[in-house]
Amino acid sequence: MIIAAFENNILAIVEGTFAATFAAEDIEPQFHALTHFPDRRANTELADLAERLNLFAAYVVELWDEACAPIPEAEIEAFARRHVDLTRRYWAAEGRCMNWFITGPARFPVARNEKRMKISDARHADLKAHEATARKAVKRKAFPHGADDELIRSGDPSAMQRIVTCIERPRQRVDRPSSTRRWCGSPRSTRSKTVSGVAIPNIAGQFDRTCPSRWWTSSLPGWQRKPSASHASLTSEKPWPIC
């Protein structure tokens, strides 16, 4: 959804009964003391304002489509009207600031400029805070009882059902057999395991006790292991080495 268009250095905003037009040359004098290219700064500010308005309108449309409700034109209009007013205040506060690289370092009012810059930063913070608050407010109106990924509210008529679902979900995960449990059993068992309808023989249980590799699979500790009969020719009176 597009409510602001920036073309040919002119920003046009139309939403409901609210309409506003800004030209880059109109706000360009406010940045003469801040940059060598005030025209570029003016175009950047107008483009950023158009982007913020369009992003909010797109967010509201997406939110109301998810909630299966008609698009609230009044909410978008109220946001656009208030956001444009806050942006004008930010531009006015920014226009009172100075850059000594532009104006010159001689007799530069450092303390006064720092105070004005703090006010400008506060106005810019108001823009971000207003956008975040507006997004939270429209989401609350789209989902008055909270979305599925949010906390359960006491006023939700389906709160009890959602609580039961949250309790049953971990219980179902515990009761569900996992793939690792299918392999539990004695390693000496010769029975075949069945996974996804395919019988897999237990190769570990088919080793002969006289096989040399069987000695290495003994469950006894290293100091209790004894060589099998097949290792008699390889052993001596000295203890069997432990690797």
Buried (B, 14 or more C-beta within 10 A) or exposed (E): BEBBEBEEBBBBBBBBEBEBEBEBEEBBEBBBBBBEEBEEBBBBBBBEBBEBBBEBBEBBBEBBEEBEEEBBBEBBBBBBBEBBEBBBBBBBBBBBBBBEEEBEEEEEEEEEBEEBBEBBBEBBEBBEEBBEEBBEEBBEBBBEBBEEEEEBEEEBEEBEEBEEEEEEEEEEEEEEEEEEEEEEEEEEEEEEBEEEEEEEEBEEBEBEEEEEEBBEEEEEEEEEBEEBEBEEEEEEEEEBEEE
